[in-house]
Amino acid sequence: MHKQQFLSRIADKSAVIGIVGLGYVGLPLMLRFAEVGYKVIGYDIDQGKVDALMNGQSYIEHIPATSIQGALLDGFEATSDFVRASEADALILCVPTPLNKYREPDLSFVINTIDSLVPYLRAGQLVSLESTTYPGTTDEELLPRIESRGFTVGEDAFLVFSPEREDPGNPDFSTRTIPKVCGGVTPACQEIGVALYGAVIDTVVPVSSTRAAEMTKLLENIHRAVNIGLVNEMKIVADKMGIDIHEVIRAAATKPFGFVPYYPGPGLGGHCIPIDPFYLTWKAREYGVNTRFIELAGEVNSGMPDWVVAKVASALNSRKKAINGSRVLVLGIAYKKNVDDMRESPSVFLMEKLRDLGAEISYSDPHVPVFPKMREHHFDLASVTLSPEVIAAYDCILLATDHDRFDYAMLKEHAQLIIDSRGKFLDPADHIVKA
């Protein structure tokens, strides 16, 4: 009975969609459900985010305020009151899953969220977890908590795992066009999850279980981490041999089969690639398996900031300067080009390492006007506006994130020294050092 009711409410758009966690994943998903015609309630523990949304404001650069205002007109509401969870037919959890200081999974956001929701769950609801995590989280952590209310999952409550696949700043893909993987605890859960997402996303990819869905997301991110680790290692070899790795990658990428280009950089950033592989590494220990590929890639990638700093030191040294006392301008502090997302950004680690060595640090990033409050990093800085005079005044300019909005010709003409960690400057020049 509950399943049929849910399916008919999805079909006639009378279902109320609850989205828990209104960040880089939850907010685009909310907009998509609202756009299709569903009533959406957004839940977040951050009252500041709730207030901003209810005032029609956006706190994510690539999501315009007009989109939020449109959703409000469509009936969207944001709240920090989890009592209202009972109003939703589907509760989609989009909360962070970081690592703790021992590089172990920190499921506290997921656990605290489900614990906050459980008292208000009612019969007939679907719970979907989208946060990246190790295989087994949905059935080991969420399932018993939901059933502790006396529900039978698959009959009067439904549970799925459907990993997020956002690519902020990518103009070629949107929430609607990125295929969505979904695995249910039971066949009924699966059917309901596929119906829910199928209403707003062009292609839904069903898999046989929540664990298969959890592992799918990890494979996607580990694939990237390992391949980026490979080109970062190749970069060091190529550098020693006097070869430009970016030229080599561009040439290899002309092969129409069997090669996918991945690009080296100053380290890994974002909420997925530097973090998610360790979720599998940690869980694999329970099964007596050592994930050597993953750990090796993690080792190579986490060594990149030190390698870049060594390049800065060597380049300054060749000009009879020390890092200590040099004025260093870091270009781009978001973790990837053309976005404002700072999570796990390698630029921040570069800034800290250079500061600790005595450099006078500044940064320029058109997407991040003021250095944000971060859990583990602190700089009291605002973005420097670039001009020929400003550029010329620095001993060294470190290109960390290659935003399109930088004027690379002006940088090349006026900088004393550029350390390019992104392969942006194609033609060699005496004052440009590849890192």
Secondary structure as UniProt FT lines:
FT   HELIX           2..11
FT   TURN            12..13
FT   STRAND          16..20
FT   TURN            24..25
FT   HELIX           26..36
FT   STRAND          39..43
FT   HELIX           47..54
FT   TURN            55..56
FT   TURN            61..62
FT   HELIX           65..73
FT   TURN            74..75
FT   STRAND          77..79
FT   HELIX           82..87
FT   STRAND          90..93
FT   TURN            101..102
FT   HELIX           108..117
FT   HELIX           118..120
FT   TURN            123..124
FT   STRAND          126..129
FT   TURN            135..136
FT   HELIX           138..142
FT   HELIX           143..147
FT   TURN            148..150
FT   TURN            154..156
FT   STRAND          157..161
FT   TURN            168..169
FT   TURN            171..172
FT   TURN            175..177
FT   STRAND          180..184
FT   HELIX           187..198
FT   TURN            199..200
FT   STRAND          204..207
FT   HELIX           210..240
FT   TURN            241..242
FT   HELIX           245..252
FT   TURN            253..254
FT   TURN            273..275
FT   HELIX           276..286
FT   TURN            287..288
FT   HELIX           292..302
FT   HELIX           304..318
FT   TURN            319..320
FT   TURN            324..325
FT   STRAND          327..331
FT   TURN            337..338
FT   TURN            343..344
FT   HELIX           346..356
FT   TURN            357..358
FT   STRAND          360..364
FT   TURN            366..367
FT   HELIX           388..392
FT   STRAND          396..399
FT   TURN            404..405
FT   HELIX           408..414
FT   STRAND          418..420
FT   TURN            430..431
FT   STRAND          432..434
//
